[in-house]
Amino acid sequence: MDKRGQGLERMARARGKAPTILDIAAEAGVSKSAVSRALSGQGEVSAEARERIERAARELGYVANAMARGLVSSRTKTVGVLLRDVTRPFYAWLQVAMQRAAEQRGYQIVTVTSAGDLEVADALQSLKNLVSLQVDGLVVSSARLPSEKIVPFIDRVPIVVAGRRETSRGITSVFCDDADGGNVLADHLLQLGHQHIAVVLVEQSYSLSQYARGVAMIGRIRAAGRTPVVWEAASDREAARVIASELDGAGVTAIMCPTDAAAVDVLELLRQRGEAAPEDFAVTGYDGFGPLSTPYLGLTTFRQPVEEIGRTSIDLLLDRIEGKTDQDRLVELRGSLVEGRTAAEVLPNV
């Protein structure tokens, strides 16, 4: 049989079942142990044999079985990541940062997410599915999943929570200080002379992080001797609708939103009303990264160190997996004010 015929035969065989190292050994004319040594990078194999083995593996479409490797080494070199909603910039940027950090240390990531808000029951099932895949560790980034739902898994696999403070035993967390961010933004508006400030407060059950920053804004305004106007919303996506029903007659000069996306929705609402920021109202957001952070848009916001959160979460998890530490840690990262142009000093006649 000529080479073309042999190639067609190999392709037909590959379609029938997944190729194994036995198939590679037969194709390359070497022993099974030689294939194992060459593909794992462990042990001595001649350069000529390694070339034949690698060529055979490529032609057969061989893919190493991570789970089988894990049974031998007790590790799969795979990390499970649970993300709440990848359509939101925070989770998308976080995923990129974690992927990059994991690859640099020789690990791969299996991500479970949703094209919308991942409900608690769905997030819990996804967590179980990741554990069943025998991942070496888990990063959980879902502001909606309560701590008590995570705790039962800590004895089965190392876990890091990314994006919010976590105080439960056995769980490391990496997060931006939301209280600090809320305080910084409120101080900025107070320094600009705003006396009547509205805060959109998101329900705690929807997002612990958004709720925490809203509570901090309210507390800071009160501490300055002012009375904040609190508009409660089921989520940041409901902010503009709530504001539309409350704005007339409220007497506020500034509106503090829980996220940048909510702030953009509010800016569009003002445009439809024939108003603008900062001329009619100061508007602030929260997040400060991605397309909504561009100088062209010029949002006044608080920037979370999302790339640092992602990178640090992976590094701490892998250190735990590799036995470099067995201590739980709370890593509180600081963000920074982005002054932007949607908030300005209050004019004397306001």
GIQUI-V454253 format. One record per backbone hydrogen bond with DSSP energy under -0.5 kcal/mol. NH is the residue of the N-H (numbers start at 1). CO is the residue of the C=O. Records with the same first field share a line. If there is no record, write none. Layout:
NH = CO + CO
This chain:
6 = 2
7 = 3
8 = 4
9 = 5
10 = 6
11 = 7
12 = 8
13 = 9
14 = 10
15 = 11
16 = 12
17 = 13
24 = 20
25 = 21
26 = 22
27 = 23
28 = 24
29 = 25
30 = 25
35 = 31
36 = 32
37 = 33
38 = 34
39 = 35
40 = 36
41 = 37
42 = 37
50 = 46
51 = 47
52 = 48
53 = 49
54 = 50
55 = 51
56 = 52
57 = 53
58 = 54
59 = 55
60 = 56
61 = 57 + 58
62 = 57
66 = 64
69 = 65
70 = 66
71 = 67
72 = 68 + 69
73 = 69
74 = 70
79 = 108
80 = 137
81 = 110
82 = 139
83 = 81 + 112
84 = 141
86 = 114
87 = 114
88 = 85
92 = 88
93 = 89
94 = 90
95 = 91
96 = 92
97 = 93
98 = 94
99 = 95
100 = 96
101 = 97
102 = 98
103 = 99
104 = 100
105 = 101 + 102
106 = 103
107 = 102
108 = 77
110 = 79
111 = 109
112 = 81
118 = 84
119 = 117
123 = 119
124 = 120
125 = 121
126 = 122
127 = 123
128 = 124
129 = 125
130 = 126
131 = 127
132 = 128
133 = 129 + 130
134 = 131
135 = 130
136 = 78
137 = 78
138 = 158
139 = 80
140 = 160
141 = 82 + 139
145 = 142
146 = 144
149 = 146
150 = 146 + 147
151 = 147
152 = 148
153 = 150
154 = 151
156 = 153
157 = 153
158 = 136
159 = 170
160 = 138
161 = 172
162 = 140 + 160
163 = 161 + 174
171 = 168
172 = 159 + 170
173 = 329
174 = 161
175 = 331
177 = 333
178 = 176
181 = 177
182 = 178
183 = 179
184 = 180
185 = 181
186 = 182
187 = 183
188 = 184
189 = 185
190 = 186
191 = 187
192 = 188
193 = 190
194 = 189
197 = 195
198 = 254
199 = 229
200 = 256
201 = 199 + 231
202 = 200
203 = 233
206 = 203
207 = 203
208 = 143
211 = 207
212 = 208
213 = 209
214 = 210
215 = 211
216 = 212
217 = 213
218 = 214
219 = 215
220 = 216
221 = 217
222 = 218
223 = 219
224 = 220
225 = 222
226 = 221
228 = 226
229 = 197
230 = 228
231 = 199 + 229
232 = 230
233 = 201
238 = 235
239 = 236
242 = 238
243 = 239
244 = 240
245 = 241
246 = 242 + 243
247 = 243
250 = 247
253 = 196
254 = 196
255 = 282
256 = 198
257 = 255 + 284
260 = 286
263 = 259
264 = 260
265 = 261
266 = 262
267 = 263
268 = 264
269 = 265
270 = 266
271 = 267
272 = 268
273 = 269
274 = 271
275 = 270
280 = 276
281 = 276
282 = 253
283 = 342
284 = 255
285 = 300
287 = 302
293 = 290
294 = 291
297 = 294
298 = 294
300 = 283
301 = 299 + 338
303 = 336
304 = 287 + 302
306 = 304
309 = 305
310 = 306
311 = 307
312 = 308
313 = 309
314 = 310
315 = 311
316 = 312
317 = 313
318 = 314
319 = 315
320 = 316
321 = 317
322 = 318
323 = 320
324 = 319
325 = 319
331 = 173 + 329
332 = 330
333 = 175 + 331
336 = 303
338 = 301
339 = 337
341 = 298
342 = 298
346 = 192
350 = 347
